Amino acid sequence: MGRYLRKRIIISVSILFVILLVLFLLMQFMPGSPFNDAKLSKEQVAALKESCGLDKPVIVQFFRYIGKMLRGDLGVSYSISPNTPITTLLVNRFPVTLRIGFLSLVLGTAAGLVLGLITAFFKSRVIKVLFNFITLLGIAVPSYMFAMFFSWTLGYKWKIFPMLYDFRSPTFSSVMPILALSLSVMAIIGQFTKAEARDVMKSDYVLLAKCTGMKSSTIIIKYILRNSLIPVITIMASLLVSLLTGSLVIEKMFAVPGIGGLLTTAISSNDYSVVIALSFVYSALYIVVMLILDLLYCIIDPRVRLGGKPD
């Protein structure tokens, strides 16, 4: 276990370094500048670049940025909120996006597991047709279409939930964004769960358990559900990060003060430091989640080796 963790941490740090290098170079080669204000003279623009260290060679700027990152300093904003630390911009925004994305993942995963197991266990034509319709709808229809539907029905027509994000009631006003984002997760998880559960139900050890008179609930929990979770966990990391990065439109529609709006604003205003910092946060989050999910394999199925010989 220790050897595996050390190996994964080294690989993760190396990947993050390469990602930072690529992002930094892409931002350098992009046209435009953070100081595109027509009111600024050439002397003022030069002074601003000097104060921000943008007049240095690219390699010097990169390693200076890496040094700050190692100290936990994400830098400052150049144009969105000049000289404001990026961590200050993220303090209030990132928890909102993370909470909505995480709750969407939990709700969609739970609903998908239940839906997939019911469809695999009960061989009813009605249930099969209903399952295919729900999953096809969840995969084919974009999340912003569901958001528009919920906004019109639950928000405007029936007035059950507020149409826009409300700081006074953050949980209640997040229901519609969470529902809109969770439907695609439910469809994907449901498809995976149904396919894996049916394969597990045909296995020899499940047939043996049935022959010994074991209760159906015990078979489902101990064998079918546990073994069906392994491929489901594999896609949960990508689903979580895709929810965080793909919620830009949803955040705009419901006026959610998340990092999606901050990212789009930073890109449009050429605020390089904010773009790189947010990209780094997304990349680090993805790698950490993947590492956690890899370790969960051992909890779900002890037969899964963590690579190499055991310690």
Buried (B, 14 or more C-beta within 10 A) or exposed (E): EEEBEEEBEEEBEEBBEEBBEEBBEEBEEEEEBBBEEEEEEEEEBBBBBEEBEBEBEEEEBBEEBBEBBEEEBBBBBBBBBEEEBBBEBBEEBBEBBBBBBBBBBBBBBBBBBBBBBBBBBEEEEEBBEBBEEBBEBBBEBEBBEBBEBBBEEBBEEEEEBBBEBBEEEBEEBBBBBBBBBBBBBBBBBBBBBBBBBBBBBEEEEBEEBEEEEBEEEEBBEBBBBBBBBBEBBBBBBBBBBBBBBBBBBBBBBBEBBBBBBBBBBBBEBBBBBBBBBBBBBBBBBBBEBBBEBBBBBBEBEEEEEBEEEEE
